[in-house]
Amino acid sequence: MRNLPGIRVSAKGLDGARGKAAGKTFHSNMAADSFPAAAMPSAMFPYPAVELAKSYRLLNHGPTVLVTSAHGGVSNVMAASWSMPLDFNPPKVLLVIDRTALTRELVDASGEFALNLPTRAQAQQTLAVGSDSGREHDKFAETGLVTFPAQQISAPLIAGCLGWLECRVIPEPHNQEKYDLFIAEVVAAWADPAAFSAGRWHFPADPAQRSIHYLAGGAFFATGEAFEVSAEG
Ligand SMILES: Cc1cc2nc3c(=O)[nH]c(=O)nc-3n(C[C@H](O)[C@H](O)[C@H](O)COP(=O)(O)O)c2cc1C
């Protein structure tokens, strides 16, 4: 067990209903051998449990992206929280695209997509394109999101975003079919120099120009203040 400085959690508070360890106070600075992790009763654990089905929300506030795709004269946009970098060189990303989405059909057919990083000012449109399907809606027309052509792929890019990654799928049929998980190489990347240059984010003061991070139910965070530390302390 790790030492968690100065944190005291009442075991009674965690599991008072069943009366386990009632009235005892668990002190997290307790010696590691006092409670071998495997044997520690759940009622004594120093933190309340997060429902497993909601555990993804602890990681969910990486930047929300808009995924654009196109094939056969049809183009589309959807919101995605589940994307992340995978490799430096050549750069690769991971993205989950649900099998029911029109985006999935277009990406399966074209082998391409773009990740567009929307601003706080585009949060409402982000939620809208993540709530309706392009099968029933022309989401560009309905939301007013404006596009411009990408350089390396057929999917369009969305104007007013902070950054853009043009991606080409590296086929991994097992991951795609079983987990809706796509691996793609980033074949071009662009950024608004007002927010990102020389490899660094430096968001402008205008809060409308921050990247956004989805929680659930229409709730987002905007990126906060930057700060720096040194590994040497
Ligand atoms: C903020 C937000 C994040 C989302 N993240 C994902 C995601 O990572 N992967 C996914 O498949 N769907 C995600 N969705 C749901 C899709 O955006 C949604 O199913 C969309 O309607 C699909 O559109 P399409 O059928 O036009 O492709 C998200 C929705 C919202 C609002």
PDBQT file of the ligand as one rigid body, heavy atoms in Angstrom, charges set to zero:
ROOT
HETATM    1  C1  LIG A 301     -18.506  14.537 -26.002  1.00  0.00    +0.000 C 
HETATM    2  C2  LIG A 301     -18.799  13.227 -26.693  1.00  0.00    +0.000 A 
HETATM    3  C3  LIG A 301     -17.808  12.287 -26.815  1.00  0.00    +0.000 A 
HETATM    4  C4  LIG A 301     -18.041  11.093 -27.518  1.00  0.00    +0.000 A 
HETATM    5  N1  LIG A 301     -17.031  10.182 -27.636  1.00  0.00    +0.000 NA
HETATM    6  C5  LIG A 301     -17.197   9.111 -28.464  1.00  0.00    +0.000 A 
HETATM    7  C6  LIG A 301     -16.097   8.237 -28.737  1.00  0.00    +0.000 A 
HETATM    8  O1  LIG A 301     -14.983   8.408 -28.252  1.00  0.00    +0.000 OA
HETATM    9  N2  LIG A 301     -16.316   7.198 -29.582  1.00  0.00    +0.000 N 
HETATM   10  C7  LIG A 301     -17.550   6.976 -30.159  1.00  0.00    +0.000 A 
HETATM   11  O2  LIG A 301     -17.691   6.006 -30.921  1.00  0.00    +0.000 OA
HETATM   12  N3  LIG A 301     -18.590   7.789 -29.899  1.00  0.00    +0.000 NA
HETATM   13  C8  LIG A 301     -18.430   8.859 -29.096  1.00  0.00    +0.000 A 
HETATM   14  N4  LIG A 301     -19.473   9.723 -28.880  1.00  0.00    +0.000 N 
HETATM   15  C9  LIG A 301     -20.749   9.457 -29.516  1.00  0.00    +0.000 C 
HETATM   16  C10 LIG A 301     -20.755   9.838 -31.000  1.00  0.00    +0.000 C 
HETATM   17  O3  LIG A 301     -20.270  11.144 -31.213  1.00  0.00    +0.000 OA
HETATM   18  C11 LIG A 301     -22.212   9.711 -31.468  1.00  0.00    +0.000 C 
HETATM   19  O4  LIG A 301     -22.591   8.350 -31.435  1.00  0.00    +0.000 OA
HETATM   20  C12 LIG A 301     -22.473  10.310 -32.827  1.00  0.00    +0.000 C 
HETATM   21  O5  LIG A 301     -23.864  10.526 -32.925  1.00  0.00    +0.000 OA
HETATM   22  C13 LIG A 301     -22.038   9.425 -33.989  1.00  0.00    +0.000 C 
HETATM   23  O6  LIG A 301     -22.323  10.149 -35.144  1.00  0.00    +0.000 OA
HETATM   24  P1  LIG A 301     -22.370   9.534 -36.605  1.00  0.00    +0.000 P 
HETATM   25  O7  LIG A 301     -23.355   8.388 -36.621  1.00  0.00    +0.000 OA
HETATM   26  O8  LIG A 301     -22.815  10.680 -37.451  1.00  0.00    +0.000 OA
HETATM   27  O9  LIG A 301     -20.986   9.071 -36.955  1.00  0.00    +0.000 OA
HETATM   28  C14 LIG A 301     -19.298  10.864 -28.117  1.00  0.00    +0.000 A 
HETATM   29  C15 LIG A 301     -20.315  11.804 -27.952  1.00  0.00    +0.000 A 
HETATM   30  C16 LIG A 301     -20.073  12.978 -27.233  1.00  0.00    +0.000 A 
HETATM   31  C17 LIG A 301     -21.161  13.990 -27.063  1.00  0.00    +0.000 C 
ENDROOT
TORSDOF 0
